[in-house]
Amino acid sequence: MSQYTCRSVAGDAFERVRLGLTSVCICLIVVPQHASAQSRDSTRKDSTARNPAALQAVTVTASPADHRAPSTSTHVTQQQIELAPAATPWDLLRQTAGVEVHQQGQGPGFASDASIRGFSSDHSTDMALWVDGVPINEPVNGHAEGYNDWSLLFPLAIQDIDVIKGPVSPLYGNFAVAGVVNVRTLERMQGTQAVATVGSFGRVDGTVLSGFDHGADGGVFGLRASREDGFRPNSEDDLTQGHARLVHDITPNVTLDAGVELYAASWNSAGYLSEREFADRQYDIISNSTDGGDKQHAQERVSLRVIHNSLLWRSTAYATQGNWQLFLTIPRAGGQFEGSGSQTEEIDTRTGYGLTSAVSTSLGATTLTLGTVGQLDNAKYQNYFTTNRSRDSVDVRARGQQLSGALFLASTTSLGPLRLDIGGRYDLLGTRSTPDTVGGESVGRAHAVLSPKFGALLRIAPHVSLYANTSKGFRSADGVLTDPALVPITVWAYESGLKLDAATFTASAAVFRMNVSNEQTFNPLTAGSFNGGASRHQGVELELHGAIDQFVTLSSDWTFNDARYTKQVAAGNDPFSLPVILDGLRVYNTARYVGSTTLDISPNRSAESPWTVQLSGNWVGPYAPFDEPGVALGAYGLVHASAHFRLNNTVGLDVGTRNMLDRAYPELVADHLVSPGEPRSVYVGVKYVVR
């Protein structure tokens, strides 16, 4: 680890960020805040219903993606979420949005890998996750910068999810490199729902969701608890969640909106298998019976939304808290090789605070949004070498702080059949690192990133459009907790495509290219990282969503991708090996193609249908594992099925099976060690509704 002495650069870096945030705060006062003036939130029944002249009050970052924009995005509905036979949020997005997923196999609280367009995304750090306008990625994280824990998502309370491909939106900054997952929860509901589910491998899941809608006031409250024994020994996990959201119309045009998300998780880990053990399905082998961990996470927010004629303003203040402790055996240990690796204990304690504000208004044919962001994150990270959870020695003990701010501008102009989206953002990040030891001296460094965005869409027929965009995105590099001088990773993205938007279905085809500077390759098992390289990601995306006939609906998302290092050097697998040149080789932990296809069969497509049957599958291949240069593992596909039956007005029955063909597949492979995927599993759930 790099060591630094205390010098003026630390103070200078934070002074520059402080001055930048001062200008942000001035904008907060001078410029009211934001949302797309043309957005509509289907759950809102208050201000707009009672005042037809009022614009709908939603944030830009919490509003649905505009599918008429010159970019690619995938929309996941509440019905898709309810029908998908997925036990984790990662598997949910894999099944419904064609996102590449490689689950770590550790349990809730330990972030898995989700990727778009061939980014390795260790712990999903190349994707930005937002819930109701609050960023979830964890800055100054010693385990992985931008650690992205999707376990915070409360499935039954989600209204919908948008997956935005690439760094095209000016509304998202740090970590929005491969794309953005934007989650919106229910703003209000009537009645109470109780859902109980049992399934394979000791799965038990119970959720209660209740709410009210009294015109000017609305709310949703939920509790969830789940437990699973796991398909391998020593892989039990427990998860408890809480969700609350309240809205109150102070006046017909002024709304106060507050929300809370909570969860606590604990798990044991069976560890990794050798390739031979995986091929023989020796799932009962445990690497280290003392591996496991626990995590607690909370976030709170308050938003003020104001509508006045063609002006729409929103400000959101939020706070986050987190704490986790995990014990993980680092290879080369796995299966029968137990004892040749070293167990580590990691402890991370953090707090975060943020404020966003922006204004949207219409100026003739142009909709303009101007906004500001300020964020402060504090983390205390500890890493120890351990044996059976007993500490042997210290690896890292450090405190990190990051103060960041941004100005962003987004504009949409309609000129007949031509639409122009022009915008960008300017981010300033100041990071300070202090060794958590007696006499430890701190060091700080500031980095500024300018990210322009441009897109154009031309309607060439009533339902057909051509589009193109170019944009820049960035993310902080792994290791800034102890080395703030590390330069952010930047990406220039280029995309063009064709969109078809008919009455009963939508389709799109796009080609993309993304050039990465300061590329960083990170191995989640060995915690080794290699900086300063470059890579190129290019490929084709295909999407189709719509009705085949009155009984059948089809959704399909596919990405065919060629992600290669153009310049990268990695260390060998042991201290005596020569460096490995990766130039021209496939980017680790990425697949040549990923896709998902879903068929929904129902007597009608309404929410009141007496039954719905879903057949789905997702495919991956060929896959490039970590630290195996030039290796590509074979492709595989998983098939799933589920059904929902409305027995009467209050009782519903859900049944499903995941991986129904019992395919053996690897979730993640690194240096010839495997995290195996779950075999065939089934579940049965009962829903009770009181209106």
HELIX and SHEET records of a PDB file:
HELIX    1   1 SER A    8  VAL A   30  1                                  23    
HELIX    2   2 SER A   47  ARG A   50  1                                   4    
HELIX    3   3 GLN A   78  LEU A   83  1                                   6    
HELIX    4   4 PRO A   89  ALA A   97  1                                   9    
HELIX    5   5 ASP A  122  SER A  124  5                                   3    
HELIX    6   6 TRP A  150  LEU A  152  5                                   3    
HELIX    7   7 PRO A  155  ALA A  157  5                                   3    
HELIX    8   8 GLU A  275  ALA A  279  1                                   5    
HELIX    9   9 GLY A  335  PHE A  337  5                                   3    
SHEET    1   A 5 SER A  73  THR A  77  0                                        
SHEET    2   A 5 ILE A 158  LYS A 165 -1                                        
SHEET    3   A 5 GLY A 179  THR A 185 -1                                        
SHEET    4   A 5 MET A 127  VAL A 131  1                                        
SHEET    5   A 5 VAL A 134  PRO A 135 -1                                        
SHEET    1   B 2 GLU A 100  HIS A 102  0                                        
SHEET    2   B 2 ASP A 113  SER A 115 -1                                        
SHEET    1   C23 GLY A 191  GLY A 199  0                                        
SHEET    2   C23 ARG A 203  ASP A 213 -1                                        
SHEET    3   C23 ASP A 217  GLU A 228 -1                                        
SHEET    4   C23 ASP A 237  THR A 251 -1                                        
SHEET    5   C23 VAL A 254  ASN A 268 -1                                        
SHEET    6   C23 GLY A 292  HIS A 308 -1                                        
SHEET    7   C23 LEU A 311  ILE A 330 -1                                        
SHEET    8   C23 SER A 342  LEU A 363 -1                                        
SHEET    9   C23 THR A 366  THR A 387 -1                                        
SHEET   10   C23 SER A 390  LEU A 415 -1                                        
SHEET   11   C23 LEU A 418  PRO A 435 -1                                        
SHEET   12   C23 VAL A 443  ALA A 461 -1                                        
SHEET   13   C23 VAL A 464  ARG A 475 -1                                        
SHEET   14   C23 ILE A 489  ASP A 501 -1                                        
SHEET   15   C23 PHE A 505  PHE A 522 -1                                        
SHEET   16   C23 SER A 529  ALA A 547 -1                                        
SHEET   17   C23 VAL A 552  LYS A 567 -1                                        
SHEET   18   C23 THR A 590  ILE A 601 -1                                        
SHEET   19   C23 TRP A 611  ALA A 624 -1                                        
SHEET   20   C23 TYR A 636  ARG A 646 -1                                        
SHEET   21   C23 VAL A 651  ARG A 658 -1                                        
SHEET   22   C23 SER A 681  VAL A 690 -1                                        
SHEET   23   C23 GLY A 191  GLY A 199 -1                                        
SHEET    1   D 3 LEU A 273  SER A 274  0                                        
SHEET    2   D 3 LEU A 673  PRO A 676 -1                                        
SHEET    3   D 3 PRO A 666  ALA A 670 -1                                        
SHEET    1   E 2 VAL A 569  ALA A 570  0                                        
SHEET    2   E 2 VAL A 580  ILE A 581 -1                                        
END                                                                             
